[in-house]
Amino acid sequence: MIETVTGKIKLEELGNTLVHEHIICSGAEFQAAFPNWRPRKKVLDIAVAKLKYISENYQVHTIIDGTPLSLGRDLELLKEASLRSGVQIIASTGFYYYDSFAVLKQPVELMAELLLKEIRHGAIRPAMFKCAADAAGITDTVRKSLQTAGAVYRETGMPVYCHTNSWTRSGIEAQQVLAEAGVAPEKCIFGHVCDSNDIGYALKLLEIGCFVSLDRICPHNAAFAAELIRAGYEGRIFLSHDHICCYDTVACDPPAPQNEPHGLDVVHGRIIPEMRQLGVTEEVIGKITTRNIITLYRN
């Protein structure tokens, strides 16, 4: 079983899954200070329109919302978007790579205790730990968030998604810190590995035993995926967009859905057809879109 924002489902019910998207990314401090910072109804209308589009046109059943606490996660908003769209949403907990006063000042043990309370007893329970290591590498904030991921993993076995910078190969050092904290490589997804078109970076993480996610839209996504598949790693690849339905730069007046109707459709509308042209079989596409997520959670 796995927790979604509307309750537990069987792993087999996940279906066609995008592993890293965002309903909203927002400044948590602005949300707290200014109640009208986000026009909630409009945000929901936009998110629901996009989710319905990929559900109806590409049979996407599930998204994992990769928004951590520090990027304005709103569990009730995720639940309402799921109920209105019919798309299952898995929520995340955890932190981004930005310096955080709370993370810097609090011990790992306390942060883990608070997150575990939500995971075990919250009205809406997350099922993915989001962390991040960007171009600056393992800063104090990043190290503590990775160590907190380890503390949570040791208690729950929860998978960890790590945002990385592929130009600096930041995921390799992040994986080492996660491993030192006790996180098994087969429970980790390292994101954005396709950005720099550095196939060696992705292969290094795959050789360690991790999953990788090609989750930003680049001209070379399909060819990159096909090369990893030829290397024998179709069982540990994900495709996604890292799409943000609404974000702070338009928070006070987000665009209407018709101005960007298909922000979540590039994987199924362009990348997968290109992969087919490169000789990737339907069986392998099924692994990448559907069966690999079950493997991640079942490991």
Contacts in CASP RR format, 6 or more apart in sequence:
PFRMAT RR
TARGET T0000
AUTHOR 0000-0000-0000
METHOD contacts of the structure
MODEL  1
MIETVTGKIKLEELGNTLVHEHIICSGAEFQAAFPNWRPRKKVLDIAVAK
LKYISENYQVHTIIDGTPLSLGRDLELLKEASLRSGVQIIASTGFYYYDS
FAVLKQPVELMAELLLKEIRHGAIRPAMFKCAADAAGITDTVRKSLQTAG
AVYRETGMPVYCHTNSWTRSGIEAQQVLAEAGVAPEKCIFGHVCDSNDIG
YALKLLEIGCFVSLDRICPHNAAFAAELIRAGYEGRIFLSHDHICCYDTV
ACDPPAPQNEPHGLDVVHGRIIPEMRQLGVTEEVIGKITTRNIITLYRN
1 8 0 8 1.000
1 9 0 8 1.000
1 10 0 8 1.000
1 11 0 8 1.000
2 8 0 8 1.000
2 9 0 8 1.000
2 10 0 8 1.000
2 11 0 8 1.000
2 14 0 8 1.000
2 90 0 8 1.000
2 127 0 8 1.000
2 297 0 8 1.000
3 90 0 8 1.000
3 91 0 8 1.000
3 125 0 8 1.000
3 126 0 8 1.000
3 127 0 8 1.000
4 62 0 8 1.000
4 82 0 8 1.000
4 88 0 8 1.000
4 89 0 8 1.000
4 90 0 8 1.000
4 91 0 8 1.000
4 127 0 8 1.000
5 75 0 8 1.000
5 78 0 8 1.000
5 79 0 8 1.000
5 82 0 8 1.000
5 89 0 8 1.000
5 90 0 8 1.000
5 91 0 8 1.000
5 124 0 8 1.000
6 79 0 8 1.000
6 82 0 8 1.000
6 83 0 8 1.000
6 88 0 8 1.000
6 89 0 8 1.000
7 125 0 8 1.000
9 88 0 8 1.000
11 294 0 8 1.000
11 297 0 8 1.000
11 298 0 8 1.000
12 294 0 8 1.000
13 61 0 8 1.000
13 88 0 8 1.000
14 61 0 8 1.000
14 62 0 8 1.000
14 88 0 8 1.000
14 290 0 8 1.000
14 293 0 8 1.000
14 294 0 8 1.000
15 61 0 8 1.000
15 62 0 8 1.000
15 290 0 8 1.000
15 293 0 8 1.000
16 58 0 8 1.000
16 59 0 8 1.000
16 60 0 8 1.000
16 61 0 8 1.000
16 62 0 8 1.000
16 289 0 8 1.000
16 290 0 8 1.000
17 60 0 8 1.000
17 61 0 8 1.000
17 62 0 8 1.000
17 63 0 8 1.000
17 64 0 8 1.000
17 289 0 8 1.000
17 290 0 8 1.000
17 293 0 8 1.000
18 54 0 8 1.000
18 60 0 8 1.000
18 62 0 8 1.000
18 63 0 8 1.000
18 64 0 8 1.000
18 239 0 8 1.000
18 240 0 8 1.000
18 241 0 8 1.000
18 264 0 8 1.000
18 267 0 8 1.000
19 63 0 8 1.000
19 64 0 8 1.000
19 161 0 8 1.000
19 189 0 8 1.000
19 213 0 8 1.000
19 215 0 8 1.000
19 238 0 8 1.000
19 240 0 8 1.000
19 293 0 8 1.000
20 64 0 8 1.000
20 66 0 8 1.000
20 161 0 8 1.000
20 189 0 8 1.000
20 191 0 8 1.000
20 213 0 8 1.000
20 215 0 8 1.000
20 238 0 8 1.000
20 240 0 8 1.000
20 241 0 8 1.000
20 242 0 8 1.000
21 63 0 8 1.000
21 64 0 8 1.000
21 65 0 8 1.000
21 66 0 8 1.000
21 240 0 8 1.000
21 241 0 8 1.000
21 242 0 8 1.000
21 243 0 8 1.000
21 244 0 8 1.000
21 245 0 8 1.000
21 264 0 8 1.000
22 65 0 8 1.000
22 66 0 8 1.000
22 67 0 8 1.000
22 71 0 8 1.000
22 242 0 8 1.000
22 243 0 8 1.000
22 244 0 8 1.000
22 245 0 8 1.000
22 247 0 8 1.000
23 43 0 8 1.000
23 47 0 8 1.000
23 65 0 8 1.000
23 67 0 8 1.000
23 74 0 8 1.000
23 77 0 8 1.000
23 78 0 8 1.000
23 81 0 8 1.000
23 89 0 8 1.000
23 245 0 8 1.000
23 246 0 8 1.000
24 38 0 8 1.000
24 43 0 8 1.000
24 47 0 8 1.000
24 67 0 8 1.000
24 72 0 8 1.000
24 74 0 8 1.000
24 77 0 8 1.000
24 244 0 8 1.000
24 245 0 8 1.000
24 246 0 8 1.000
24 247 0 8 1.000
25 67 0 8 1.000
25 71 0 8 1.000
25 72 0 8 1.000
25 244 0 8 1.000
25 247 0 8 1.000
25 248 0 8 1.000
26 37 0 8 1.000
26 38 0 8 1.000
26 71 0 8 1.000
26 72 0 8 1.000
26 74 0 8 1.000
26 246 0 8 1.000
26 247 0 8 1.000
26 248 0 8 1.000
26 251 0 8 1.000
27 71 0 8 1.000
27 72 0 8 1.000
27 248 0 8 1.000
28 69 0 8 1.000
28 70 0 8 1.000
28 71 0 8 1.000
28 72 0 8 1.000
30 37 0 8 1.000
30 248 0 8 1.000
30 251 0 8 1.000
31 37 0 8 1.000
31 38 0 8 1.000
31 72 0 8 1.000
31 74 0 8 1.000
36 252 0 8 1.000
37 251 0 8 1.000
37 252 0 8 1.000
38 246 0 8 1.000
38 251 0 8 1.000
39 252 0 8 1.000
39 253 0 8 1.000
39 254 0 8 1.000
40 77 0 8 1.000
42 254 0 8 1.000
43 77 0 8 1.000
43 245 0 8 1.000
43 246 0 8 1.000
43 254 0 8 1.000
44 77 0 8 1.000
44 80 0 8 1.000
44 81 0 8 1.000
44 84 0 8 1.000
45 257 0 8 1.000
46 245 0 8 1.000
46 246 0 8 1.000
46 254 0 8 1.000
46 255 0 8 1.000
46 256 0 8 1.000
46 257 0 8 1.000
47 81 0 8 1.000
47 85 0 8 1.000
47 245 0 8 1.000
47 246 0 8 1.000
48 81 0 8 1.000
48 84 0 8 1.000
48 85 0 8 1.000
49 257 0 8 1.000
49 261 0 8 1.000
50 243 0 8 1.000
50 245 0 8 1.000
50 257 0 8 1.000
50 261 0 8 1.000
50 262 0 8 1.000
50 263 0 8 1.000
50 264 0 8 1.000
51 63 0 8 1.000
51 81 0 8 1.000
51 82 0 8 1.000
51 85 0 8 1.000
51 86 0 8 1.000
51 87 0 8 1.000
51 264 0 8 1.000
52 85 0 8 1.000
52 86 0 8 1.000
52 87 0 8 1.000
53 261 0 8 1.000
53 262 0 8 1.000
53 264 0 8 1.000
53 265 0 8 1.000
54 60 0 8 1.000
54 87 0 8 1.000
54 264 0 8 1.000
54 265 0 8 1.000
54 268 0 8 1.000
55 61 0 8 1.000
55 85 0 8 1.000
55 86 0 8 1.000
55 87 0 8 1.000
57 265 0 8 1.000
57 268 0 8 1.000
58 265 0 8 1.000
58 268 0 8 1.000
58 269 0 8 1.000
60 87 0 8 1.000
60 264 0 8 1.000
60 268 0 8 1.000
61 87 0 8 1.000
61 88 0 8 1.000
62 87 0 8 1.000
62 88 0 8 1.000
62 89 0 8 1.000
62 90 0 8 1.000
62 293 0 8 1.000
63 87 0 8 1.000
63 88 0 8 1.000
63 89 0 8 1.000
63 90 0 8 1.000
63 264 0 8 1.000
64 89 0 8 1.000
64 90 0 8 1.000
64 92 0 8 1.000
64 128 0 8 1.000
64 161 0 8 1.000
65 73 0 8 1.000
65 78 0 8 1.000
65 89 0 8 1.000
65 90 0 8 1.000
65 91 0 8 1.000
65 92 0 8 1.000
66 91 0 8 1.000
66 92 0 8 1.000
66 128 0 8 1.000
66 130 0 8 1.000
66 161 0 8 1.000
67 73 0 8 1.000
67 91 0 8 1.000
67 92 0 8 1.000
67 130 0 8 1.000
68 92 0 8 1.000
68 93 0 8 1.000
68 94 0 8 1.000
68 95 0 8 1.000
68 96 0 8 1.000
68 130 0 8 1.000
68 131 0 8 1.000
69 93 0 8 1.000
69 94 0 8 1.000
69 95 0 8 1.000
70 94 0 8 1.000
70 95 0 8 1.000
70 96 0 8 1.000
70 98 0 8 1.000
70 100 0 8 1.000
71 96 0 8 1.000
73 91 0 8 1.000
73 92 0 8 1.000
73 93 0 8 1.000
75 91 0 8 1.000
75 123 0 8 1.000
75 124 0 8 1.000
75 126 0 8 1.000
76 124 0 8 1.000
78 89 0 8 1.000
78 91 0 8 1.000
78 124 0 8 1.000
79 89 0 8 1.000
79 124 0 8 1.000
81 87 0 8 1.000
81 89 0 8 1.000
82 88 0 8 1.000
82 89 0 8 1.000
90 126 0 8 1.000
90 127 0 8 1.000
90 128 0 8 1.000
91 124 0 8 1.000
91 125 0 8 1.000
91 126 0 8 1.000
91 127 0 8 1.000
91 128 0 8 1.000
92 126 0 8 1.000
92 128 0 8 1.000
92 129 0 8 1.000
92 130 0 8 1.000
92 161 0 8 1.000
93 115 0 8 1.000
93 118 0 8 1.000
93 119 0 8 1.000
93 126 0 8 1.000
93 128 0 8 1.000
93 129 0 8 1.000
93 130 0 8 1.000
93 152 0 8 1.000
94 115 0 8 1.000
94 129 0 8 1.000
94 130 0 8 1.000
94 131 0 8 1.000
94 145 0 8 1.000
94 148 0 8 1.000
94 149 0 8 1.000
95 103 0 8 1.000
95 130 0 8 1.000
95 131 0 8 1.000
95 132 0 8 1.000
95 141 0 8 1.000
95 145 0 8 1.000
95 148 0 8 1.000
96 130 0 8 1.000
96 132 0 8 1.000
96 163 0 8 1.000
97 131 0 8 1.000
97 132 0 8 1.000
97 133 0 8 1.000
97 134 0 8 1.000
97 136 0 8 1.000
97 137 0 8 1.000
97 139 0 8 1.000
97 141 0 8 1.000
97 142 0 8 1.000
97 145 0 8 1.000
97 163 0 8 1.000
98 141 0 8 1.000
99 139 0 8 1.000
99 140 0 8 1.000
99 141 0 8 1.000
100 141 0 8 1.000
103 111 0 8 1.000
103 141 0 8 1.000
103 144 0 8 1.000
103 145 0 8 1.000
104 140 0 8 1.000
104 141 0 8 1.000
104 144 0 8 1.000
108 144 0 8 1.000
108 147 0 8 1.000
108 148 0 8 1.000
108 151 0 8 1.000
109 151 0 8 1.000
111 144 0 8 1.000
111 148 0 8 1.000
111 151 0 8 1.000
112 148 0 8 1.000
112 150 0 8 1.000
112 151 0 8 1.000
112 152 0 8 1.000
112 155 0 8 1.000
115 129 0 8 1.000
115 148 0 8 1.000
115 152 0 8 1.000
116 152 0 8 1.000
116 155 0 8 1.000
116 156 0 8 1.000
118 125 0 8 1.000
118 126 0 8 1.000
119 125 0 8 1.000
119 126 0 8 1.000
119 127 0 8 1.000
119 152 0 8 1.000
119 156 0 8 1.000
119 158 0 8 1.000
120 156 0 8 1.000
127 158 0 8 1.000
127 159 0 8 1.000
127 297 0 8 1.000
128 158 0 8 1.000
128 159 0 8 1.000
128 160 0 8 1.000
128 161 0 8 1.000
129 149 0 8 1.000
129 152 0 8 1.000
129 153 0 8 1.000
129 158 0 8 1.000
129 159 0 8 1.000
129 160 0 8 1.000
129 161 0 8 1.000
130 160 0 8 1.000
130 161 0 8 1.000
130 163 0 8 1.000
131 142 0 8 1.000
131 145 0 8 1.000
131 146 0 8 1.000
131 148 0 8 1.000
131 149 0 8 1.000
131 160 0 8 1.000
131 161 0 8 1.000
131 162 0 8 1.000
131 163 0 8 1.000
131 174 0 8 1.000
131 178 0 8 1.000
132 142 0 8 1.000
132 145 0 8 1.000
132 162 0 8 1.000
132 163 0 8 1.000
132 164 0 8 1.000
133 142 0 8 1.000
133 146 0 8 1.000
133 162 0 8 1.000
133 163 0 8 1.000
133 164 0 8 1.000
133 165 0 8 1.000
133 170 0 8 1.000
133 171 0 8 1.000
133 173 0 8 1.000
133 174 0 8 1.000
134 163 0 8 1.000
134 164 0 8 1.000
134 165 0 8 1.000
134 168 0 8 1.000
134 170 0 8 1.000
135 165 0 8 1.000
135 167 0 8 1.000
135 168 0 8 1.000
135 170 0 8 1.000
136 142 0 8 1.000
137 165 0 8 1.000
137 168 0 8 1.000
137 170 0 8 1.000
137 173 0 8 1.000
137 174 0 8 1.000
138 146 0 8 1.000
138 173 0 8 1.000
138 174 0 8 1.000
138 177 0 8 1.000
142 174 0 8 1.000
143 177 0 8 1.000
146 162 0 8 1.000
146 174 0 8 1.000
146 177 0 8 1.000
146 178 0 8 1.000
146 181 0 8 1.000
147 177 0 8 1.000
147 181 0 8 1.000
149 160 0 8 1.000
149 178 0 8 1.000
149 181 0 8 1.000
149 183 0 8 1.000
150 160 0 8 1.000
150 178 0 8 1.000
150 181 0 8 1.000
150 182 0 8 1.000
150 183 0 8 1.000
151 181 0 8 1.000
152 158 0 8 1.000
153 160 0 8 1.000
153 181 0 8 1.000
153 182 0 8 1.000
153 183 0 8 1.000
153 184 0 8 1.000
153 187 0 8 1.000
154 181 0 8 1.000
154 182 0 8 1.000
157 187 0 8 1.000
158 187 0 8 1.000
159 187 0 8 1.000
159 188 0 8 1.000
159 189 0 8 1.000
159 296 0 8 1.000
159 297 0 8 1.000
160 178 0 8 1.000
160 183 0 8 1.000
160 187 0 8 1.000
160 188 0 8 1.000
160 189 0 8 1.000
161 188 0 8 1.000
161 189 0 8 1.000
161 191 0 8 1.000
161 213 0 8 1.000
162 171 0 8 1.000
162 174 0 8 1.000
162 175 0 8 1.000
162 178 0 8 1.000
162 188 0 8 1.000
162 189 0 8 1.000
162 190 0 8 1.000
162 191 0 8 1.000
163 191 0 8 1.000
163 192 0 8 1.000
164 170 0 8 1.000
164 171 0 8 1.000
164 174 0 8 1.000
164 190 0 8 1.000
164 191 0 8 1.000
164 192 0 8 1.000
164 193 0 8 1.000
165 171 0 8 1.000
165 192 0 8 1.000
165 195 0 8 1.000
166 192 0 8 1.000
166 193 0 8 1.000
166 194 0 8 1.000
166 195 0 8 1.000
166 196 0 8 1.000
166 198 0 8 1.000
166 201 0 8 1.000
167 195 0 8 1.000
167 196 0 8 1.000
167 198 0 8 1.000
169 198 0 8 1.000
169 201 0 8 1.000
169 204 0 8 1.000
171 190 0 8 1.000
171 205 0 8 1.000
172 201 0 8 1.000
172 204 0 8 1.000
172 205 0 8 1.000
174 190 0 8 1.000
175 185 0 8 1.000
175 188 0 8 1.000
175 190 0 8 1.000
175 205 0 8 1.000
175 208 0 8 1.000
175 210 0 8 1.000
178 188 0 8 1.000
179 185 0 8 1.000
184 299 0 8 1.000
185 208 0 8 1.000
185 209 0 8 1.000
185 210 0 8 1.000
186 209 0 8 1.000
186 210 0 8 1.000
186 211 0 8 1.000
186 296 0 8 1.000
186 299 0 8 1.000
187 296 0 8 1.000
187 299 0 8 1.000
188 210 0 8 1.000
188 211 0 8 1.000
189 210 0 8 1.000
189 211 0 8 1.000
189 212 0 8 1.000
189 213 0 8 1.000
189 238 0 8 1.000
189 296 0 8 1.000
190 205 0 8 1.000
190 210 0 8 1.000
190 211 0 8 1.000
190 212 0 8 1.000
190 213 0 8 1.000
191 212 0 8 1.000
191 213 0 8 1.000
191 215 0 8 1.000
192 213 0 8 1.000
192 215 0 8 1.000
192 216 0 8 1.000
192 242 0 8 1.000
193 201 0 8 1.000
193 202 0 8 1.000
193 205 0 8 1.000
193 212 0 8 1.000
193 213 0 8 1.000
193 214 0 8 1.000
194 202 0 8 1.000
194 214 0 8 1.000
194 215 0 8 1.000
194 216 0 8 1.000
194 218 0 8 1.000
194 220 0 8 1.000
194 221 0 8 1.000
194 224 0 8 1.000
194 225 0 8 1.000
195 216 0 8 1.000
195 218 0 8 1.000
197 218 0 8 1.000
197 220 0 8 1.000
197 224 0 8 1.000
199 224 0 8 1.000
199 227 0 8 1.000
199 228 0 8 1.000
202 212 0 8 1.000
202 224 0 8 1.000
202 228 0 8 1.000
203 228 0 8 1.000
203 231 0 8 1.000
203 233 0 8 1.000
205 212 0 8 1.000
206 212 0 8 1.000
206 228 0 8 1.000
206 231 0 8 1.000
206 233 0 8 1.000
206 236 0 8 1.000
209 236 0 8 1.000
210 236 0 8 1.000
211 236 0 8 1.000
211 237 0 8 1.000
211 238 0 8 1.000
211 292 0 8 1.000
211 296 0 8 1.000
212 228 0 8 1.000
212 233 0 8 1.000
212 236 0 8 1.000
212 237 0 8 1.000
212 238 0 8 1.000
213 237 0 8 1.000
213 238 0 8 1.000
213 239 0 8 1.000
213 240 0 8 1.000
214 221 0 8 1.000
214 224 0 8 1.000
214 225 0 8 1.000
214 237 0 8 1.000
214 238 0 8 1.000
214 239 0 8 1.000
214 240 0 8 1.000
215 238 0 8 1.000
215 239 0 8 1.000
215 240 0 8 1.000
215 241 0 8 1.000
215 242 0 8 1.000
216 241 0 8 1.000
216 242 0 8 1.000
217 241 0 8 1.000
217 266 0 8 1.000
217 271 0 8 1.000
218 224 0 8 1.000
221 239 0 8 1.000
221 271 0 8 1.000
221 274 0 8 1.000
222 271 0 8 1.000
222 272 0 8 1.000
222 274 0 8 1.000
222 275 0 8 1.000
222 277 0 8 1.000
222 278 0 8 1.000
223 274 0 8 1.000
223 278 0 8 1.000
225 237 0 8 1.000
225 239 0 8 1.000
225 271 0 8 1.000
225 275 0 8 1.000
225 280 0 8 1.000
225 288 0 8 1.000
226 275 0 8 1.000
226 278 0 8 1.000
226 279 0 8 1.000
226 280 0 8 1.000
228 234 0 8 1.000
228 237 0 8 1.000
229 237 0 8 1.000
229 280 0 8 1.000
229 284 0 8 1.000
234 284 0 8 1.000
234 287 0 8 1.000
234 288 0 8 1.000
235 287 0 8 1.000
235 288 0 8 1.000
235 291 0 8 1.000
235 292 0 8 1.000
235 295 0 8 1.000
236 292 0 8 1.000
237 288 0 8 1.000
237 292 0 8 1.000
238 288 0 8 1.000
238 292 0 8 1.000
238 293 0 8 1.000
239 267 0 8 1.000
239 271 0 8 1.000
239 272 0 8 1.000
239 288 0 8 1.000
239 289 0 8 1.000
240 267 0 8 1.000
241 263 0 8 1.000
241 264 0 8 1.000
241 266 0 8 1.000
241 267 0 8 1.000
243 263 0 8 1.000
243 264 0 8 1.000
245 264 0 8 1.000
246 254 0 8 1.000
272 285 0 8 1.000
272 289 0 8 1.000
275 285 0 8 1.000
276 282 0 8 1.000
276 285 0 8 1.000
END
